[in-house]
Amino acid sequence: MRTKELRVYLEGKPIGTLREDKNGKHSFLYDQGTKGQLSLSMPRQLEPWTGKPVEAYIDGVLPDDRTMRQRIGRLYDVSTNNPFALLASIGLDCAGGVQFVSSENLNLLEKAEMLQPISEKEIGIRLTDLAKDAPTTWQGPNEHWSLNGAQGKIALRQKNNQWFEALGAAVTTHILKPGVSQLHEQAFDEYICMKTLEKLDVSVSESTFQSFSGTPAIISTRWDRRQRVDADGQTHITRIHQEDLCQAMSYMTRQKYQSDGGPSANSIIDFLHANAFAETDILQFAIGLMLNFLIGGTDAHAKNYAILEPVGEAPRFAPFYDIASIFAYDARGDRKGERKMAMSIGGEYHYERIGLRHWLRLCQDTKLDAELVAALLKHYAEILPDAFADAAKAALADAAGLDIAPESRTTPNGSSAGERQELVNRIGAGIKRQCDAVLGW
């Protein structure tokens, strides 16, 4: 069996070649004379990269959920367990600026972008199938985008207030998620948490909330895309390279939680120092830890933090994304003994056991400014409840008119004003309880 190859493009320009040998092992070799690098875990060198950095990077480009990979495998008739084969099928529009292009698809890069209008009803069908865990319509037959992450989602292009499927190598601009189907109103949970962080002037992904023929969804504007206007006044969408912290630190997706052998807060801060990140970036990560702690974001693992790496620019921390509160599903704090953070703070995972001494231990171990961290914890504990209340009021207004009668719901995540208000009450109570505890330290 001959060695298989995929040409790798970064922000629209060739950067190297990904190979799979007859034993299924992968390597990546940079083209000489090109700019940029695929990952912080793979600095430019003359020799091919092999082993964990390559495997972790390509694993991280694909969806976390095995079910999602199975759907892709069935759609393109390739092995679910072969990341190379999956990328050969769907690697033309990935997270960040990377594209994986087979020899058969190289011609697609030269063609004008192919956009096919899609109606809100059709979007609703696809989102409904995601929420119902159905095996079809997760991706259209001529779409070639790949989204990492555990939640079901689709990527589309929006232009002049019309939605389009991005065919071939066309660039997508938005990510649509119906939420975790087992958790009621989960998409609205994420939406309201993201809007709360906006109120705090924290860098977060821009989002809206909408119902598509009965299926509610959070819509995130891709922060790894930018608009460029050419000399003729035409607007073009271009890719910006990025990777999540598992990819950057050579951890497989199955290791995204610290308890599964993945990155810890300590190792991430050490990594950022070792790669000469600005102190503002390191502080941004620390603020992310604090806000997830206060808002009940217990699922903030290493794949839910990312790094922007535009070619020719210094890497920097990306906006926060995928933040949702556990308080919506544990209103009274009855599950205190079960709740754990995705990353330990000062050696402690259990949510209610974490106190000031654990934050100070984190500072001692990582050389964070302990006085600043303590002050920021207090500051955010003081302002977060009001920020949430303001964001909740606006979010409820945004979602007004999206009620779906129980008999008409297409997914378990059906939506009504009363249920959204209940969710707001639950999260608000949990935030107030958590912030009061911190202010009592």
N, C-alpha and C positions, 0 to 999 in steps of 0.2 A: 504494500500500500504506500503510495507516494505521500510526501509531506504536503499538507494543505496550507493555504495562505489566505490571509485577509489583509488588504491594504488598510492602513490606519490613517485617518485624516484628523487634524486638529484645527478647529475654527476655519474649516474650509480648505486647508492646505495639507498635502501629504506629509507625514512625520515619520512613518516607519511601517514595519510589517509584523503582523502576528502570525505565528506558525503553529501547527499541530502536527507532531510526528506520528509515526505508525503505532506508537505505544500510547497515544493520547496525551502526551506531554506537550506543554505549551511554552513558547519563547517569544520574546518581543525584541526586535532590533531596530534601533533608530536609523533613519536615513541621515547620512552626513550632509552638512550644509543646510539643514533645516532648523527652525526655531521652535522653542517651547519644549515641554516635557509632558509625558503622559500622566505621570503621577509623582508626587513628592517621594514616594517609595522607590522610584526608578529614575534617579538622575541620569542625565545623558552620559553615555559611555560608548566605546567602540565595540565592545563585546555584547552579545545578546543577553538580555535579562531572562532568567528562568526561575522556576520554583515559586515560593510563596508570594513574592510581590506581584508576579504576573497572574497567578491563579486567584489571588484575593482581589485584584483589580477587576478582572473580567467577570468574576462571580458577582462583584458589587454593582456592575452595570445592569444586571438582570434583576427581575422582580424577586423579592425575598421569598414569597409564598410559592411552595412547590406546586400548588394547584394552578397558579398563574403560569408557571413554566410548562406544566402539562398541557394547558390550553394552547400555548404557542407551539409546542411540539406537535399536537394534533393538527393544528391549522396548517403547518408547513411540512408535516410528515418527517420530522427529525426527532432525534433522541432527546428526551427531557433532561437526561443526565449529562449531556454534552454541551457545555457552555459555548464552545466554539461553533457548533452547528446552530445553536439558538441565535448567536450574534450574527452569523452569516445570513440568517433569515430576517432579523429585525434590528440590525445594528446601524441603520442609516440615520436615525434621529434618537440619540441617547441623552441621558442627563449630561449636562456640560457641553463641551465643544467637540467631543470625540465622535467619530463615525467609523464603523467597521464595514469595509466594502469588499465583496467578493468580485472576482474578475467578471462575472456575469452582470454585476450591477454597476460597474465603473461608468458605463454610459449614462446612468441616471444622474450622475453628478454634473454632467454637461447640459442636461436638458433644463428647460424653463420649469419653474416650480409647478407641480400639478396639484391643484386644490379642487376638491369636489364638495359642493354645498351639502350640508347635512341639516335636516330639520330638527327642531327641539323634540318632536315626537320620536324621531329615530335615535336621538341622544338618550332620551328617556328609556327606550327599549334596551339599549346597551348598558346603561347604568343599572336598570332593573335586573338584567341578567347577571351583572357583577354582584349585586346585593343578594341575589338568590343563589349564587354560586353555580350558575348554569354554565354548561361547557361551550356555549356558542357566542358569537358576536362580540367577544372581548376586544377583538381587533379586526378591522376589515381586511380582506384578502390582498389589497394593494398597499396597505399601510406597513411601514417598516420601522416603527418607533419602539424603543424599549425604556421602561420606567422602573427604577429600582424602588424598594420599599415593600412593606408587608400588606398594605391595604390595596384593594382593588381600585383601579383608576384608569382613565383614558386620557389621551393627549389629543388636543385639537388646535386648529388655527382659528383665530378670530380676526376678521377684517371687515371694517365698516359695519360693525354690529351684526355680522352674519358669521355663523359657525361653518367651518370647513374641515373635512378630512384632509390630512396632509399625506399625499400619496408619494411613492418613490422616496426621494431624498429631501422632500419639502420640510421646512422647519415648522414645528408646532410652537404655540405661544402660551397655551393654558393647559392646566391639569384639572380634571374634574373627578371628584371622589364622592360616592354616595354614602360613605361612612362605613364603619364596622357593623355588619348586619346584626350581630348578636347584642349590640349595645344601642338602646333606644335613643334616637336623636343625636347620634354620635357626630354626624357631620356638623350639626348646629353647635355642639359642644366645642369642636375644634374652631369653628368660625368665631364664636364669641370669645374664646381664649386669645385668638390671634388679634382680634379687635381690641381686647383689653391691653395687650402688650403695645399696640399702636398708641394707645392713650398715654403710655409711659415713655414715649419717644424712643422706644427700642426698635432696632432694625428687624423687621419681620417681612415675610412674603405678603404681597398684596392679595386680598381675597374678597370674594363676594359670595352671597348665598342665593340659590335659585332652585325652583322646582321645575323639572323637565317631565311634563306629562305625568305628574303624580309621584315622581321620584326626587326627593330633595338632595341637593349636592352642594358641597363647597367647591368654589372655583378659584384656583390659585393662578395668578399671573406668574409666568416663569421668570425668575430673577437671573437665570442663566441664558437669557436672550436679550438682545438690545436692538433698537431701531436705528437704521442708518438711512439718511436721505441723500440721494446722489445728485449730481449736477443738474439733472433733468427734473428734479423735484419728486422723483419716485422713491417711495419708502421700501426699504429692504429689511428683513429680519435676519440678524446674524447670531451665531452661537458664541457663548462665552464658556470657557472651560471651567469645570469644577469637579470636585470629588468629595465623597463623604469621608469621615475620619477613619472608618474601617479600611477603606481603600488606601488612604494616605499612609496608614500605619501597618499595612499588610496583614489585616485580619479578615478571615472569611466571614460571610454573612452570618453563619451559624454561631459566630463568636461575638455578635454585636452587643450582648449583655456582658457586663464585667463578671458576673457570676458564672458565665459560660466560658471564661478565659479571655474575654475581650478587654478593650481599653478601659482603664479607670480614669477618674478625674485627674489623679496624680500623674499618670503616664501621659495623658493628653497635654497637660500643662508643660510637662518636661519636653514632650515632642515639639510643642510650639516654641519653647525657648530654643531648643536645639536647631530649629529651622529658621531662627532669626525673625520670628513674627514680631510685629510691633506690640508694645505693652498694651495699647488700646485693644488689640485683637485678643490678647490673653485675658484682659479684663472683661471683654465681651463674653467670652466663654464662661468666666466665673459668674457673670450676671445671669447667663442662661441657667446655670446650676441653681442660683438663688431663686429665680422666678419660677422655675419648675417646682422647686421645693415649696414655694408659697402658694402656687396656684393648683397644686395637686397633679403636676405633670410627672407621674411616676414612670412613664415609658420613654424617658429621654435617654435612649441608648446612643452608642457612638454613630450609628447610621442616621440619627436625627440631628447631627451637627455636620456642617460641610464647610469646605474651603473654596473660595473663588480663586482661579488661577489663570487670569487672562494672559495670553501670550505676550511677552515683552514687559509685563508688569509684575511687581512683587505680589506673592499670594497674600490673601487677606480672608478674614473670617466672613462667612456668608450670612445673610439674614436668617433669623430663626424660622422654623417651619414645623409642621406636624405636632403642634402642642395642643393637648387636650387634657381636661381635668378628670381625675378619678372621683372627685367629690360628687359628680352627677349621679354616680352609681353606688355611693355609700354616704347617703345624706347625713346620717347620725354618727358616723364614725364607728359603726358596729364592727368593722373588719380591721380594727387597729392592729391586731397581732399579725395579720396577713400582709399588710401593705408594705412594700419595699420599694426603694428607689432603684432605678436601673444602674446607677453608679453610687457606690458608697461615698459618704462624706466623712472624712476623718476616720475611716475604718468601720463606719456604721451604715448598714443598709436599711434597717427598720425605720420607717417614716417617723413614727411618734417618738422614737428614742433619740433622734438626732437633736442635739442641743448646741449651744454656742461653743462649748468646748470641742465639739467635733469639727466645726468650721475653723476654729483656731488651730486645730491640729492639721487640717488641710493646708492652711496658710503656712504653718511651720514646715511642713513636708515639701511644699512647692515654691516657697519664697514669695507667695502672695503677700501683699500688704495687709496684715491682720487688722489694723485699725480701720483701714478703708473698707475691708470686707464687712466688718461689724457695723460700720456706719451705713453701708449700703443695704444690709439686711434690715436694719431698723427703718431706713428711709422707704424702702419698697413695702415693708409691712405697714407703714403708716398710710401710704397713698394707694396701695393696690385695691382695697375694698371699694373706695370711691371710683377708681378707674374702672373697675369691673361693673359697678352700678351704672356708670355713664355708658359704657360699651354695651351693656345688656339692654338698656333702654333703646339705644340706636339700632341694635341688632334685631330686637323684637319688632321695631318699626319696619326695618328692611324686609323682614319675613312676613309682615302682615299680608293677608290675602292668599297665603300659600297653604291654607288649611286643606287637609285631605280627609274625607270621611273614612272611617274604618273599613266600610264595605268596598271603598274604591281604591284602597291602598295597594300598590304594586309591590311593595317590599315591607319587611318588618320595621324598617326605619320610617314609616309613615309619619306625617307631621300634622300638628294642630297647635293653635295659639295656646290652648291650655297646657298642653304637654311641653311646649317650649318654655312657658312661664314656670312650670314645675322644675324644669332643668335649671333655669336661671336661679330659682330659689335655692335649689340644692347646692349648686356651685357657690353661690354667694355666701351661704351659711358656712360651707367648708372653708372658704377663703378667710372669712371673718374669724373663724375659730383658729385657723392656723396663724394668721397675722397677730391675733391677740396673744397667742402663745409665744411668738417670737418677741413681741414687745415686752413680755414679762420676764425675759431672760435677764 
